[in-house]
Amino acid sequence: MMGQAGHYNDSDTGVHIWRMAAYTSALATACNWDEDDCRLIELAAPMHDTGKIGIPDSILRKPGKLDAAEWEIMKTHARIGHDILSQSDAPVFQMAAEIALRHHEKWDGAGYPDALAGTSIPESARIVALADVFDALTMNRPYKDAWPIERVMATLQESAGGHFEARLVDIFVSILPQILAIKATYHSQESAREVVR
């Protein structure tokens, strides 16, 4: 419910949050997380953008590029999400709060909200960030077409050591067939729903 709430006003995401959660679980599994923690991160990942509830529609739905002032407002969604989700002591919400706060931090310290770097960023957030960007690049949006997989993977590999932890990018590359199988499954489900409509 919280995952859907964070995207309630973002009609272009479709099944994005559920698909990226499946990617997240696959990557966590490949990182040798135990089964319970993999299930936990799969449930927590869809809540990464919960804080967008607090972002004005004029910014969230703006068709063009955000200006500097709008971008500063957009960036507050990380703390808003954390503030909402951290009110629960349940492990799934504690992990979701951690992810919400840190999924825009970058390995090289160039991210937000606190410019954390390296292993100062929780691994949960590092995993979700990679899955989230992969999914965003491979889906159609009003302002861009889906990128070919080759271009997406080249971009992720170029971002290793910058945006993303290089180790995670290497692991993601190693499980790409599994990732593409997940993508294909969700594409089939979306196509079936379109036919029903």
FENURRA-V192453 format. One line per field, one symbol per residue. phi: phi as a letter, one per 20 degrees, with the letter a starting at -180 (. if undefined). burial: + if it has 16 or more other C-alpha atoms within 10 Angstrom, else -. A space follows every 50 residues. Layout:
phi=???
burial=???
This chain:
phi=.fffffdgedfeelegfffffffgffffffemffgfffffffffgfefdg ffgeeggfefdffeffegfffffgffffffgffffffdefgffffffffg fdfdfcgeneebeclfclffegggffffgffffgfffedfcgeaefffgf ffffffffefndfdfggfffffgfdggfffffgffffffffffffff
burial=-++++++-+------+++++++++++++-++-----++++++++++++++ +++-+---++---------+---+++++++++-+++-----+++++++++ +++++++++-+++-++++--++++++++++++-++++++----------- -++--++-++++++++-++--++--+--+--++--+-----------
